[in-house]
């Protein structure tokens, strides 16, 4: 397996300031890179909440009936649609064999396997205690290629959410990481058969509960900012596609 970080000109890092965000939360960002695994190629998007304080803390990501969550892809403008998320629209997220959206120790060495998290960046972080809320309807479905959200008993759509049931662990604090970024998940898409002209995006919308500006663990002010951002995947064409493009250019130059 080979991981290829895209060059500076092809690295897509999007930033959004969350609505009502406190100064300690600077926004939501995503770092995109490519991974080659045998004959397969993947574009991987790691999504983070960016913070400034060492004790800034994040405990969950969620949707409500008034501010729903959504994690969906769009390819050339064709996206998943609202609460009725069905396969065939957009591009499915890539899951390693036998895994679901919950972190799996067996996939810890897999650089492209999609998973959700609160802080912990590796799937073998046993203390992370990541769990799905009641509205994340396919959180434990093996091989799920969508993030399916659900509705309340009243039929109001809320969307998927997840949390850590160990909110005192080091993984929830921004200061655990040198860049003070708290990871929300890895969302990988296979790009082996995509064309160089295809445009692939990820819409990441929801809310988080945080404690910010604390000077000690557990201290600070509780905030619940919402955000809605679209990130663009970059991907390196397969060698065959590059060869075809080069051949087309050569033929074109000969005709001229």
Residue, then its C-alpha position, 0 to 999 in steps of 0.5 A: x500500500x502506498x500513500x501519496x500526499x498531493x503536491x501543494x498545488x493539488x492539496x485541497x484544504x477548505x476552511x469554514x468559520x462555524x456559525x456562532x463559533x467561539x474564538x477558540x474554534x477557528x473553523x472546520x478544515x479537511x486535508x485531502x491526499x491520495x492512496x494507492x493500494x495495488x491496482x486501486x486508487x483512493x482520494x481520502x478526506x480527513x475532516x477536523x475541527x480546528x482549535x487554538x487552546x490546549x484544553x479545547x475539547x470536543x465530545x460529539x457531532x450530531x444533527x437536530x430537527x432544526x439543524x440537521x447533519x449531513x455527510x454526503x458526496x457529489x460527483x459532477x453535481x449529482x449528490x445524495x438527497x436529504x433524508x432519503x439517501x440511496x446508493x447510486x447518487x454521488x460516489x460511495x465511501x470506501x470501506x475495508x473488508x469487514x468494517x463499518x463506520x465505527x473504528x476497527x482495530x483490524x483496519x488500523x493499518x489501512x490508510x484509506x478505510x473510512x471511519x468516524x471519530x472524535x479526536x483519535x486519528x488511528x482506529x486502534x485507539x481503544x480508549x476513544x470509545x466512539x459510538x453512534x447516536x440513535x439517528x446514525x442508522x447504518x453506523x455498524x453496517x459492514x461495508x456501508x458506503x453512505x452515512x445514513x441519517x434517521x428521524x425522530x419518533x415524530x418523523x422529523x429528520x435529524x441526520x447521523x451523529x456520533x460521540x465519545x463515551x469516554x469524554x475525559x480521554x486525552x483524544x478529545x483535547x486539541x492540545x493532544x495534537x501538535x496542530x490542535x486539530x480534533x479529527x471528526x472522521x476519514x471519508x475515502x472514495x475510490x477514484x480508480x475509474x474516475x476521469x480527470x474531468x470528474x469533480x468529486x465533492x464532500x458536503x459535511x454539515x452538522x453541529x458539535x458540542x465543545x468546551x473552549x477557553x479552559x485553562x485546565x482539563x474539563x474547564x472552559x465555556x460550553x459552545x454548540x456551533x453549527x457548520x456547513x462546508x463543501x470540500x473538493x476531492x483531488x485525485x491523481x489519474x490512473x497511469x492508463x488515463x495519463x497514457x491516453x491523455x499523452x497519446x491524445x496530445x501526441x496525435x493532436x500535435x501530429x495533425x497540426 
